[in-house]
Amino acid sequence: MNTLKNLFSPYMGLRREIYIIFISKTINAMGALIYPFMTLLLSTKIGLSGAETGFYMTLTGVFYGPASLIGGKMADTFGRKKILIIFELLAVVSYIVCIFLPPGMMMVYVLMSAGFFFGVAGPSHDAMTADLTTPEQREGAYSLNYLGFNLGFAMAQVLAGFLFKDHLALMFIIDAVTAIIGILLIAFLVKETLNEETSEENTHEERSDKSIFSIILSRPVLLFFALASFGYKFVYSQWPFMLPLHAEANFPGEGARLFGILGSFNALIVVFCTPLITAMFKNKTNIKRIFYAGILFTIGFGILGFISIKSAFFISVFIFTLGEILEAISTMPYIMNHTPASHRGRMSSIIPMIIGAGYTVGPVIMGSVLDKYGYQFSWIAAASVVLISTIAMKMIDVADKPKDFRRVTQSAQRHQ
């Protein structure tokens, strides 16, 4: 009984609104059928080459960057809730338009607009969660959000794998309906959190009138952290890009279904292992957890450069998903714990934008590498990038240890 209690202790005692956000994310993710299959939509439905597919995947990420910057500033100025609701509704409208479009470039452009709208809304989600938690609760809250998304995503990927070939319009309908339900939960059950006061005892939580660039320059560790994290996202971008192409190349006609099963496998690992890993590593610093994630990423993605039978795909997904969990539950808490309360929206857009540039350029760079050198070389190259970033993260761990160690020690004492 005590073991079970310790396992779920990071999720207990949070504010009611955090649990509403968790439910909203879970329902929304149950309809996340489209974006994970963008690579196959571009390649098999529209007929683009690997390089062309990588280009449009990257272009979608390019639009997401400025959208996130705009959304962060608006969230800090006008409020988290209204920005989230308005722009997620605009994204839903884009999905509804796609219901009536045949597969083609027009559909791609509309989906890119939906990505832009979701990009504007994104910082509001992260800032809202930070507003509603203390530093000690933050890791548990972000872990719970991540768990909820993957709980829904696990169901979505199996369904998407079966619908993709012949029922694309139905996928858009499901995506739109679940998104609307998630938005309504936030609209009616979560209040505005822009000026929320929490009983925080952390020198980074003060409000400030300085510009966001002055705040970043006064915290150079955040820039180093973002640059080190670049390689993590670079290699992770190959999960929805190169991995489904590799699956289709190895098993013609089975790629979409295999990728859907792998997606569900990934999400189920997250669902069952996130509470366990969160509890196991609760006394480790955020940076230390991200360092371990880099090791798992290097092994998980690199293995496909040496063996690519079906079982290898599942082994690869299992290993890098454990790394994904460690990275996901640690990144935003680290950023928010180094950010004044007045700048959470902007910081949760700028730093993730720098980090996310790796995810943006990953497909277009690896698309060209893939066309020239094949899958074996490409996987080894991608794993080498994240290995370099992992070493950089270890250097940050050493430099930031005194400050981060005190935070973890205080958190551990509160749990005892």
C-alpha positions as CSV (number, residue, x, y, z in Angstrom):
1,M,0.0,0.0,0.0
2,N,2.8,2.4,0.9
3,T,4.5,1.6,-2.4
4,L,1.4,2.4,-4.4
5,K,1.0,5.6,-2.4
6,N,4.5,6.7,-3.1
7,L,4.1,5.8,-6.8
8,F,1.2,8.3,-7.1
9,S,2.3,10.8,-4.5
10,P,3.5,13.4,-7.1
11,Y,0.0,13.6,-8.4
12,M,-1.8,14.0,-5.1
13,G,-2.7,17.3,-3.4
14,L,-2.8,19.4,-6.6
15,R,-5.4,22.0,-7.3
16,R,-8.7,21.0,-8.9
17,E,-7.9,22.9,-12.0
18,I,-4.8,20.8,-12.7
19,Y,-7.0,17.7,-12.8
20,I,-9.4,19.4,-15.2
21,I,-6.5,20.3,-17.5
22,F,-5.4,16.6,-17.2
23,I,-8.9,15.4,-18.3
24,S,-9.0,18.0,-21.1
25,K,-5.6,16.8,-22.4
26,T,-6.6,13.2,-22.3
27,I,-9.8,13.7,-24.3
28,N,-8.1,16.0,-26.8
29,A,-5.4,13.4,-27.3
30,M,-8.0,10.7,-27.9
31,G,-8.6,12.5,-31.2
32,A,-5.0,13.2,-32.1
33,L,-5.2,11.2,-35.3
34,I,-3.8,13.6,-38.0
35,Y,-0.4,15.1,-37.1
36,P,1.3,11.8,-36.1
37,F,0.5,10.6,-39.7
38,M,1.6,13.7,-41.5
39,T,4.6,12.0,-42.9
40,L,2.5,9.2,-44.4
41,L,-0.1,11.7,-45.6
42,L,2.5,13.6,-47.5
43,S,4.4,10.6,-48.9
44,T,1.7,8.0,-49.6
45,K,-1.5,10.0,-50.1
46,I,0.1,13.0,-51.9
47,G,3.1,11.3,-53.3
48,L,6.0,13.5,-52.2
49,S,9.6,12.3,-52.0
50,G,11.5,11.9,-48.8
51,A,13.2,15.3,-49.2
52,E,9.9,17.0,-50.1
53,T,8.1,15.4,-47.2
54,G,10.9,16.6,-44.9
55,F,10.7,20.1,-46.3
56,Y,6.9,20.5,-45.6
57,M,7.3,18.9,-42.1
58,T,10.0,21.5,-41.4
59,L,7.9,24.3,-42.9
60,T,5.2,23.4,-40.4
61,G,7.7,23.7,-37.6
62,V,8.9,27.1,-39.0
63,F,5.4,28.5,-38.7
64,Y,5.0,27.1,-35.2
65,G,8.0,29.1,-33.9
66,P,6.7,32.7,-34.5
67,A,3.2,31.4,-33.5
68,S,4.6,30.4,-30.1
69,L,6.3,33.7,-29.7
70,I,3.1,35.6,-30.4
71,G,1.1,33.3,-28.1
72,G,3.6,33.7,-25.3
73,K,3.4,37.5,-25.4
74,M,-0.4,37.4,-25.7
75,A,-0.7,35.0,-22.8
76,D,1.3,37.3,-20.5
77,T,-0.7,40.3,-21.7
78,F,-4.3,39.2,-22.2
79,G,-4.5,36.1,-20.1
80,R,-3.9,32.4,-20.6
81,K,-7.5,31.2,-20.8
82,K,-8.9,33.4,-23.5
83,I,-5.8,33.0,-25.8
84,L,-6.0,29.2,-25.4
85,I,-9.7,29.0,-26.2
86,I,-9.7,31.4,-29.1
87,F,-6.8,29.9,-31.0
88,E,-7.6,26.3,-30.4
89,L,-11.1,27.0,-31.7
90,L,-9.5,28.4,-34.9
91,A,-7.5,25.2,-35.2
92,V,-10.7,23.2,-34.9
93,V,-12.2,25.2,-37.8
94,S,-9.2,24.3,-39.9
95,Y,-9.8,20.6,-39.2
96,I,-13.5,21.0,-40.2
97,V,-12.4,22.6,-43.5
98,C,-10.1,19.6,-44.2
99,I,-13.1,17.2,-43.9
100,F,-14.3,18.5,-47.3
101,L,-10.9,18.6,-49.0
102,P,-9.4,15.8,-51.1
103,P,-5.8,14.8,-50.2
104,G,-3.6,17.4,-51.8
105,M,-1.5,20.4,-51.2
106,M,-4.5,22.6,-50.2
107,M,-5.1,20.2,-47.3
108,V,-1.5,20.5,-46.3
109,Y,-1.7,24.3,-46.3
110,V,-4.9,24.2,-44.1
111,L,-3.2,21.8,-41.7
112,M,-0.2,24.2,-41.5
113,S,-2.6,27.0,-40.5
114,A,-4.0,24.7,-37.8
115,G,-0.5,24.1,-36.6
116,F,0.0,27.9,-36.4
117,F,-3.1,28.3,-34.3
118,F,-2.1,25.5,-31.9
119,G,1.3,27.1,-31.7
120,V,-0.3,30.4,-30.5
121,A,-2.3,28.4,-27.9
122,G,0.6,26.3,-26.6
123,P,2.4,28.6,-24.2
124,S,-0.9,29.3,-22.4
125,H,-1.1,25.6,-21.5
126,D,2.4,25.6,-20.0
127,A,2.0,28.9,-18.3
128,M,-1.4,28.0,-16.8
129,T,0.0,24.8,-15.3
130,A,2.9,26.8,-13.8
131,D,0.5,29.4,-12.4
132,L,-1.5,26.8,-10.6
133,T,1.5,25.0,-8.9
134,T,4.3,25.7,-6.5
135,P,7.9,24.6,-7.6
136,E,7.6,21.4,-5.5
137,Q,4.3,20.5,-7.2
138,R,5.4,21.4,-10.7
139,E,7.1,18.2,-11.7
140,G,4.1,16.2,-10.7
141,A,1.7,18.5,-12.5
142,Y,3.6,18.5,-15.8
143,S,4.1,14.7,-15.4
144,L,0.3,14.3,-15.0
145,N,-0.4,16.4,-18.1
146,Y,2.1,14.3,-20.1
147,L,0.5,11.2,-18.7
148,G,-3.0,12.4,-19.7
149,F,-1.9,13.2,-23.3
150,N,-0.4,9.8,-23.8
151,L,-3.3,8.0,-22.2
152,G,-5.6,9.4,-24.9
153,F,-2.9,9.1,-27.6
154,A,-2.5,5.4,-27.0
155,M,-6.1,4.9,-28.1
156,A,-5.9,7.4,-30.9
157,Q,-3.0,5.7,-32.7
158,V,-4.6,2.3,-33.0
159,L,-7.7,3.9,-34.4
160,A,-5.7,6.1,-36.8
161,G,-3.7,3.2,-38.1
162,F,-6.9,1.5,-39.2
163,L,-8.7,4.6,-40.5
164,F,-5.8,6.2,-42.4
165,K,-6.0,4.2,-45.6
166,D,-9.7,4.6,-46.4
167,H,-11.3,7.0,-43.9
168,L,-9.2,10.2,-43.8
169,A,-12.3,12.5,-43.5
170,L,-13.5,10.6,-40.4
171,M,-10.1,11.2,-38.8
172,F,-10.6,14.9,-39.1
173,I,-14.1,14.7,-37.7
174,I,-12.9,12.8,-34.6
175,D,-10.0,15.2,-34.1
176,A,-12.3,18.2,-34.3
177,V,-14.9,16.8,-31.9
178,T,-12.5,15.8,-29.2
179,A,-10.7,19.1,-29.4
180,I,-14.0,21.0,-28.9
181,I,-14.8,18.9,-25.8
182,G,-11.3,19.6,-24.4
183,I,-11.8,23.4,-25.0
184,L,-15.2,23.4,-23.3
185,L,-13.7,21.8,-20.1
186,I,-11.2,24.6,-19.9
187,A,-13.8,27.3,-20.7
188,F,-16.2,26.3,-18.0
189,L,-14.1,24.7,-15.3
190,V,-10.8,26.5,-15.2
191,K,-10.5,30.2,-14.3
192,E,-8.0,32.7,-15.6
193,T,-4.6,32.3,-14.0
194,L,-2.6,35.2,-15.3
195,N,-2.3,36.9,-11.9
196,E,-2.6,33.8,-9.8
197,E,-0.8,33.9,-6.5
198,T,0.7,30.8,-5.0
199,S,2.7,30.3,-1.8
200,E,6.0,30.0,-3.6
201,E,9.4,30.2,-1.9
202,N,11.7,30.5,-4.8
203,T,13.9,33.4,-5.8
204,H,13.1,32.9,-9.4
205,E,9.3,33.2,-8.9
206,E,9.3,37.0,-8.5
207,R,7.5,39.3,-10.9
208,S,9.6,41.6,-13.1
209,D,9.1,44.6,-15.4
210,K,12.2,43.7,-17.4
211,S,12.0,42.6,-21.0
212,I,12.0,38.9,-21.8
213,F,15.4,39.3,-23.4
214,S,16.9,40.9,-20.3
215,I,15.4,38.1,-18.2
216,I,17.1,35.5,-20.5
217,L,20.4,37.3,-20.5
218,S,20.3,37.4,-16.7
219,R,19.9,33.6,-16.7
220,P,22.4,32.3,-19.3
221,V,22.0,28.7,-18.1
222,L,18.6,28.7,-19.9
223,L,20.3,29.5,-23.2
224,F,22.8,26.8,-22.7
225,F,20.1,24.4,-21.7
226,A,18.1,25.3,-24.9
227,L,21.1,24.7,-27.1
228,A,21.9,21.4,-25.5
229,S,18.3,20.3,-25.8
230,F,18.3,21.1,-29.5
231,G,19.9,17.7,-30.3
232,Y,17.3,15.8,-28.3
233,K,14.5,17.3,-30.4
234,F,16.5,16.8,-33.6
235,V,16.6,13.0,-33.0
236,Y,13.1,12.8,-31.6
237,S,11.8,14.4,-34.9
238,Q,12.8,11.1,-36.6
239,W,10.1,9.3,-34.6
240,P,7.2,10.7,-36.7
241,F,9.4,11.3,-39.8
242,M,12.1,8.7,-40.6
243,L,10.7,5.8,-38.5
244,P,7.4,5.5,-40.5
245,L,9.3,5.8,-43.8
246,H,11.7,3.1,-42.6
247,A,8.8,0.9,-41.6
248,E,7.1,1.3,-45.0
249,A,10.3,0.6,-46.8
250,N,11.0,-2.6,-44.9
251,F,7.4,-3.8,-44.9
252,P,5.6,-2.4,-48.0
253,G,1.9,-1.9,-47.5
254,E,2.2,-2.4,-43.7
255,G,3.9,0.9,-42.8
256,A,0.9,2.8,-41.6
257,R,-0.5,0.0,-39.5
258,L,2.8,-0.8,-38.0
259,F,3.5,2.8,-37.2
260,G,0.0,3.1,-35.6
261,I,0.8,0.0,-33.4
262,L,4.2,1.5,-32.5
263,G,2.5,4.8,-31.6
264,S,0.1,3.0,-29.3
265,F,3.0,1.0,-27.9
266,N,4.9,4.3,-27.2
267,A,1.8,5.8,-25.5
268,L,1.1,2.7,-23.4
269,I,4.7,2.7,-22.1
270,V,4.2,6.3,-21.1
271,V,1.0,5.6,-19.4
272,F,2.3,2.7,-17.3
273,C,5.9,3.9,-16.8
274,T,5.5,7.6,-16.2
275,P,4.3,7.3,-12.5
276,L,7.0,4.7,-11.9
277,I,9.8,6.8,-13.4
278,T,8.5,10.0,-11.8
279,A,8.6,8.4,-8.4
280,M,12.0,6.6,-9.0
281,F,13.7,9.8,-10.1
282,K,12.0,12.3,-7.7
283,N,15.2,12.9,-5.8
284,K,17.2,13.6,-9.0
285,T,17.6,17.0,-10.4
286,N,15.8,18.0,-13.6
287,I,19.1,18.2,-15.5
288,K,20.3,14.8,-14.2
289,R,17.1,13.2,-15.5
290,I,17.5,14.9,-18.9
291,F,21.1,13.6,-19.1
292,Y,19.8,10.0,-18.5
293,A,17.2,10.7,-21.2
294,G,19.9,11.5,-23.7
295,I,21.7,8.2,-23.1
296,L,18.4,6.4,-23.7
297,F,17.8,8.4,-26.9
298,T,21.2,7.6,-28.2
299,I,20.7,3.9,-27.7
300,G,17.1,3.8,-28.7
301,F,17.4,5.6,-32.0
302,G,20.9,4.4,-32.8
303,I,19.9,0.7,-32.6
304,L,17.9,1.1,-35.9
305,G,21.2,1.8,-37.7
306,F,22.3,-1.7,-36.9
307,I,19.2,-3.9,-37.0
308,S,15.7,-3.2,-38.5
309,I,13.6,-6.3,-38.2
310,K,10.1,-5.8,-36.7
311,S,11.2,-6.6,-33.2
312,A,14.0,-4.0,-33.4
313,F,11.4,-1.3,-34.0
314,F,9.6,-2.3,-30.8
315,I,12.9,-2.5,-28.8
316,S,13.9,1.0,-30.2
317,V,10.5,2.5,-29.2
318,F,10.7,1.0,-25.7
319,I,14.2,2.4,-25.0
320,F,13.7,5.9,-26.4
321,T,10.2,6.2,-24.8
322,L,11.8,5.8,-21.4
323,G,14.1,8.6,-22.3
324,E,11.1,10.6,-23.6
325,I,9.4,10.3,-20.2
326,L,12.5,11.5,-18.3
327,E,12.9,14.5,-20.7
328,A,9.2,15.4,-20.8
329,I,8.7,15.5,-17.0
330,S,11.8,17.6,-16.5
331,T,12.1,20.2,-19.2
332,M,9.2,22.6,-18.4
333,P,9.7,22.4,-14.6
334,Y,13.4,23.3,-15.2
335,I,12.5,26.3,-17.4
336,M,9.6,27.5,-15.2
337,N,11.7,27.2,-12.0
338,H,14.2,29.6,-13.6
339,T,11.5,32.1,-14.8
340,P,9.8,35.0,-13.0
341,A,6.0,34.6,-12.7
342,S,5.4,37.6,-14.9
343,H,7.2,36.1,-17.9
344,R,6.0,32.5,-17.9
345,G,4.0,32.8,-21.1
346,R,6.9,34.3,-23.0
347,M,9.6,32.0,-21.6
348,S,7.5,28.9,-22.3
349,S,7.5,30.0,-25.9
350,I,11.0,31.4,-26.5
351,I,13.1,28.6,-24.8
352,P,11.0,25.8,-26.3
353,M,11.2,27.5,-29.7
354,I,15.0,27.3,-29.5
355,I,14.8,23.7,-28.4
356,G,12.1,22.9,-30.9
357,A,14.3,24.2,-33.8
358,G,15.9,20.8,-33.6
359,Y,12.5,19.2,-34.2
360,T,11.9,21.6,-37.1
361,V,15.1,21.1,-39.0
362,G,15.4,17.4,-38.2
363,P,13.1,16.2,-41.0
364,V,14.5,18.4,-43.8
365,I,18.1,17.6,-42.9
366,M,17.6,13.9,-42.4
367,G,15.3,13.8,-45.5
368,S,18.3,14.8,-47.6
369,V,20.7,12.5,-45.8
370,L,18.2,9.6,-46.1
371,D,17.9,10.1,-49.9
372,K,21.7,10.1,-50.3
373,Y,22.9,7.5,-47.7
374,G,20.0,5.3,-46.7
375,Y,18.6,4.3,-43.3
376,Q,21.6,2.7,-41.6
377,F,23.8,5.8,-42.0
378,S,21.0,8.2,-41.2
379,W,20.0,6.5,-37.9
380,I,23.7,6.4,-36.7
381,A,24.1,10.1,-37.7
382,A,21.0,11.2,-35.8
383,A,22.1,9.2,-32.7
384,S,25.5,10.9,-32.9
385,V,23.8,14.3,-32.7
386,V,21.9,13.5,-29.5
387,L,25.0,11.9,-28.0
388,I,26.8,15.3,-28.4
389,S,23.8,17.0,-26.8
390,T,23.9,14.5,-23.9
391,I,27.5,15.4,-23.2
392,A,26.6,19.1,-23.2
393,M,23.7,18.4,-20.7
394,K,26.2,16.7,-18.4
395,M,28.3,19.9,-18.4
396,I,25.2,21.9,-17.5
397,D,24.5,19.4,-14.7
398,V,27.9,20.1,-13.2
399,A,27.6,23.9,-13.5
400,D,24.1,24.1,-12.2
401,K,24.3,21.5,-9.5
402,P,24.6,23.7,-6.3
403,K,21.3,25.6,-7.1
404,D,19.4,22.6,-8.5
405,F,20.6,20.3,-5.6
406,R,19.1,22.6,-3.0
407,R,15.8,22.5,-4.8
408,V,15.7,18.7,-5.0
409,T,16.8,18.4,-1.3
410,Q,14.0,20.7,-0.2
411,S,11.5,18.8,-2.3
412,A,12.7,15.5,-0.9
413,Q,12.3,16.7,2.7
414,R,8.8,17.8,2.0
415,H,7.9,14.3,0.7
416,Q,9.3,12.6,3.8
